Amino acid sequence: MPRIDPFHAILANNLLQNVVNFTVWFALVFWAYLETRSVFVTGMIGGIHLLFTGAFAIWFGSLVDHHRKKPIMLGSSAASLVLFAAALGVYLLTPPQAMGETASVPLWGFITLVMLAVIAGNIRMIALATLVTLLIPPERRDKANGLVGMVGGIGFLVTSAISGFLVAWDGIRGSLVLAIALSALAIIHLLTVRFNDPVPETASADGRKEIDLRGTIRVVAAVPGLFALILFATLNNLLGGVFMALMDGYGLSLMSVEAWGLLWALASSAFIVSGVVIARFGLGSKPLRLLLLVNLIAWAAASLFTIQPSIALLAAGCVIWMFFGPFAEAAEQTTLQRVVPFERQGRVFGFAQSVEQAASPLTAFLIGPVAQFAAIPFMTTGAGAKLIGGWFGTGADRGIALVFCITGTLGVVLTLGAFASRSYRQLSEAYAAAPEDSPRA
């Protein structure tokens, strides 16, 4: 029987844990919206996710750099399992009517536990990015990053299809039971995977495992244009927080929860196709240029896909967004893996994740109330309904649609500005000049 390559075994294991986390995340948003009928709640869920991501990312990156990769990934799954179990306990002990009230303390305690369980999986994502450097030769890393994106796409495909049916069948309870079982399975499987996992050197002479934020910032600052890349991704995610907060509310306004889950599943297949394309052809010699090009296409589509209340337009927008997303992520990871020393990559990936997500919680927290109390009234009975309602449409869903159109237009402007920037040229030159094998362990 042929032995499975360790990197592919780890990818399969991450897929299993991704299915767990994505399923619960989708199910939580679907269930919360159906229980409360409030985009304020879905916006807050998106905000909690992004806030936790930004708050923990630097610490997670330090954990990855200062520990062997397999034990830290096992710890990530174990933490998710425990938190999922705690959330299930809260759900079972809380009266059903309390879970439908937006001001309910048990509801928000339950949401917080679930989101902490999902966020614990981010340790695995940072560790996987460093394992690409550790296990894959430099000339194949862009293709390996494509496989990582494909795994994420498969996770979206599977979970999008089943989350809606799980919520329709058993609310959020069935999703949590499934998450607990699959997290345990992921731990058992990862215990059987063997690969060269050296003990990393600590950042301090006395052996203390420090976060060393100053040293990480110095590493980032030493690469011309790298801060600008992180800033661009930060602004990109600032706008992307709008979609995290409002997309499910908009989709569920047009179709049933089962149909919306199936549409996400079909759209998520674009993730897989994208990953296959990257794994087959790579990103070319100028990944940064490709990153900006795909962002330009994605934001142009985002400005148009809600121009009319059409399921076909919504599906097309989701497919375009899903297809080009892995290209941008793979391009950023490939750049960091080449220009950042291996022993610092966990912290730099964590720092980038933290900074890139720093503005998104503000968007997600604000956009729910803005949509609920400003955009929706504006397009229902306000001036917007009178001014453009004749061709754009009126109602709550058209208020959300207007927010998407404005956000997409801002994304196009941002990307065009990045193309013309000096930092883009500097980082492109730094990438071309960096030795291909210097970061490798």
N, C-alpha and C positions, 0 to 999 in steps of 0.2 A: 504494500500500500504506500503510495507516494506521500512524503512528508509535506505538510502545508507550510509554506514560507511564513516565518513569524510575523512579518509586517501584515500579510494578508489575514492571518489569524487574529491579530489585534484589530484590524479593520472590521472583521466580522463581529468581534466582541463589542466594539464601539457601536456597530449597527444595532445590536441587540439592546444596548443601553439607550441609544438614541430613540429606538421605538418606544421604550418605556417612558422617557422624559417627554418626547413629543406628544405621545398619546395623552398623557395626563394634562399637559399644557393645553392642547386643543380642547380636550374634554372639559377642562375647568372653565375656559372662556365660553364655550357653547352652553354649558350648564348654567353658569352665572348669568349670562344674558337671558336665557329662557326663564330662569327663576325670578329675575328682577326686572327684565325688560328695560335695562338702563345701559346706555353707552358710557355713562359715567363709571360704572363698575368695571366694564371691559377696559376702559382707558386706565383706570387705577391698577388693574391687574398687569397691563403692559408696563405701567410705570414702576410697579413693585419689581417686576422682572428685571428691568433695565437698571434700576437703582441698586439692586443686589448684585447684578453683574459688575457694575462699575465699582461698587464698594469693596467687593471681595477679590477682584481680578489681580491686583498687585500681590496680595497675600497668596493667592492660588499660584501665581507665577513663581514666587519665592519657594513655595512648597515643592513645586516641580523641579526647580534647579537644585534644591538641597536634599532631595530624596531620590532613591532609585525609582524608576518610572513605573514598574509593575506594582510595587506596594502602594504607591500613591494613587494609582488607578483603582486598585482594590478598595482602598479607603474611601474613594469617591463613591463607588457603588454601595458600599456599606452604609455611608451617611445617608444616601438617597433612600435606601431600604428602610432605615430606622425612621426617617422623617415621613415617608409615605405611610408607615404603620401608625405613627402618631396622628397624622391627619385623618386617617380612617377612624381612629378612636374618637376624635373630636366630632366627626360627622355622625357617627352612630349614637353619641351621647347628647347631641343637640336636637331640640324639637324641630320638626320640618318647617314650621312657620317662621322660625327665626332665621333660617337660611334664605328666605325670600325677601328679607328686609335690608335695604341698603345701609341702614345705620346699625345693624346688628353686630355686636362685638364678636360673638362666636363665628359669624360668617367671615369677618376679616382675619380672625385668628386662624381659621381653617385655610383661607387663601394664602396667608403668610407661610404656614407650614408646608403647603403644597409647593409654593414657589421656591422655598429654601431647598426642598428636595430636588427640584429641577435644576436649580443653580449649582448644587453640589456636583452635578455632572459636568460643569464647565472645567473642573480640574482635568478631566479626561481630555477635553478638547485642546487645552494648552499642552498637556503631555504628548498627545498625538502629534502636534505640530513639531515638537522637538524630536520625536522618534523618527520623523521623516528625515531629519538631518543625521540622526544616529545610524539608521539602518539602510538608507538609500544613497547611492552614489550621486554626486552633484549634478551630473548631466541628466539624471532621471527624476530629479525632485519636482519639477513642474508637473510632470505626468503623475507622480505619486500624489501631489496635492489635488490633481484632478480626481483621483480615486477617492480621496478624502471627501471632496465635494459630492461625488456620486453616492457615497455612503449616506451623507446627509440627505440627499435627494430621495434615496430609497426609504429612509426613515420617515420623511414627510409623506411619501406616497402611501406607505402602509398605514401610518397613523391617521392621515387625513381620511382614508377610507373607513377605518374602524371607529374613530372617535365619535362621529355623528351617530352611528348605530349603537355604540355603547351607551351614549347619553340617552338616546331614545328608548333603549331597552331597560337600563337600570340606573339612570342618572349618573352621578359621579362615583357612586360606590363601586360599580363593576370595574371602572377604570383603575381605581386604587388597588383593588384586589389583584388585577392583572399586573399592575406595576410592581407590587411586592413580590409576586411569583417570578417575574422575569428578571428583576434585580438580583434575586437569589441565584437564578440560573446564570446570569452574567458573571457573578463572582465565582461560581463553580467552574465555568469554562475558562476564565482568565487564569485560574490556578494551574491549568494544564498547559498553558503556553510557555515555551522556553525561548529565551533570546538573550544576547549579550547585554546585560544591564549593569554597567559599572557603578560603583559607589561614587557619587560626585564629590568634588572638593568643596569644602565650605567657603563662604565668602570672607570669614574672619580667621585670624591666626589661632585664636583660642578654641576654635571649633563651634562657636555659636552660629546658629543658622539664622542670619539676619536677612531682613527684606532688602536692605541696602538700596533705598530709593535714589539716593544721590548718585551712587555708582551707576545705576541703570540709566539715569538721565544723562550722565556723562557719555555713556556708550551711545545713546541715541543722538546726542548733540554732536558727537564726533563724525557722524555720517552726514554730509551736506544734503539738505532737503528731506531727511527722514522725519524730522518734526513736522514738516509741511505735509508729508504723506499722512501722518497720524491726524493732523488737523483737518485735512480734507475728509478722511474717513469719519472724523467726529462730526463735522457739519453734515455729511451724508447721512449719518445715523440720526442726527437731530431731525432731519426731514423724514427719515424712515420711521421714526417713532410714531408719526401720524398714522401710518399704515398699520402698525402693530395695534394701536389703540382703536381704530375705527373699521378695519377691514371686515372683521367678523360681523359687526353690527350691520354694515352695508350689505354683505352677502346674505345674511339671514333676513334682511328686509325684502329680498328678491325671491327667496326660495326657502324650502324647508331645511331643517338641520341635516337630514339625511342627504338631501341633494347637494347642500353646500359642502358637506364632508366629501362626497364623491367628486365634486368639481375640484376641490383642493387636491384630491388624490390624482386626478387626471392631469392637473396643472403641474403637480410635483414630479410627474414623469419627465418634465423638461429638465429638472435637476439631474436626473439620471443620464439623459441624452447629453447634457452639457458635460457631465463628468466623463462620459465615454469619449467625447470629442477631445477634451483636454488630455486624457490619458493616452489617446492615440496620437495626437499631433502636437501636444505641448502648448506652450504660450508664445513661442517665437523668441527672438532675441531682444525684444523690447516689451517686457511685461507691463511696465508702467503706462506706456502708450495704450496698450490694450485695455488696461484698467479704466482709463478715462473714456475710451471709445465705448466700452460696454455700458458705463454709467450714463453716458450721453443718450444712448439708445433707450435704456431702461427708464430714465426720467422723462424722455419725450413720450414714451408709451404711457407713463403714469399720469401725465397731464391730459391724456385723451380718453382713457378707458372708462371713465364715468361721465363722459360728455352727454350720454343719453342713458336712461334706465334700461340697459340691455344686458341680459345674461351672456350673450355672445361676446360683447365688448369686455365685460368683466372677465370672462374666461381667457380672452386673448391677452388682456393686460396681465393676468396672473401668469400665463405661460411665458410671456416675454420677461417678466420680472424674475421668474424662477430660472429661466434658461441662462440669463446673463449674470445672475448673482454669483455662481461658482467661479466664473472667469475672474471677477473682481477680487474675490477672496483668495483664490489661488495665486493671482498676481501679487497681492500684498504679502502673502506668506512666503512665496518664492523669493521676493526681494529681501525680506527680513532674514531668511535662512542663509542668504548669500553674504549679506553685509554685516551681520551680527555674529560675534564669536559664540560657539556652541554653549559654553559654560554660562552664558548670560541670556540665552534665548528664552528660557522660561520666564524670566523676569521681564524681558523686553516684550514678549508676547502678552504677558499679564498687564504690563504698563500700557501697551497699546490698547488692549481690550478695555482697561479701566478708563483711559482718557477718551477713547472713541465713544464709550457709552455714557460719559459724564453728562452730556447735554441731553441725551435721550429721555431720561426720567422726567426732566422738566417738560419736554414736549408731551410725553404720554400723560403726565399728571394734568397738564393744562388743556390738552386738546379735547379730552372727554367733556369737561365742563364748557369749553368754548363751543364745541359742536352742539351740546345739549341745550345750552342757554343762549347762544348767539346765532350760529350758522343755521340750525334747524328752524328757529322762529323766523330768521331772515328769509328763508326759502319756503316757509309755510304760509305766513300771513303778513310778512314784512315787506320792505322795499324790494328785496331781491325777487320775490315772487311776482311782483308787478312789473319789474324792469326786464327780467330775462325768463320769467316763468313760462311764457308762451312757447318758447322753443326748448328751454333747458328742462322744464318740468318743475313741479312744486311738491312740497311735502318733506317729511323728515329725511327720507333717503336722499332727496336732492340737496338738502343742506350738507349732508356728509359728502356727497359727490362734489360739491363746490370746493370743499376743503381739499379733496384729493387733486382737483384740477390746479388749484393755486400752488399746492405743494410740489407737484410735478414740474410746473413752470419754474419755480425757484431752484429746483434741482438742475434743470438745464442750464440756467444762468451760472450756478456754482461750478458746474463742470467746465463750461467754456472759459470761466475765469482761471480755473486750475490749468487748463491747456496753455494759457498764455503766460503762466507764472515763471519766474526765474528758478524757483525751487524745483519745479518739475524738470527743468533742464539739468540742474545740479545733481539731483538724485539719479537721473538717467545716466549721467556720466559716471557717478560713483558706482552704480551697479555694473556698468560695462568695464570699469577698471578693477573691480574686486576680484581676487583670485577665486576660482571656482571651488577649490577644496579647502580654503582656509578655515571655515567654521566647523569642519567635520571633526568629530571626536577622535 
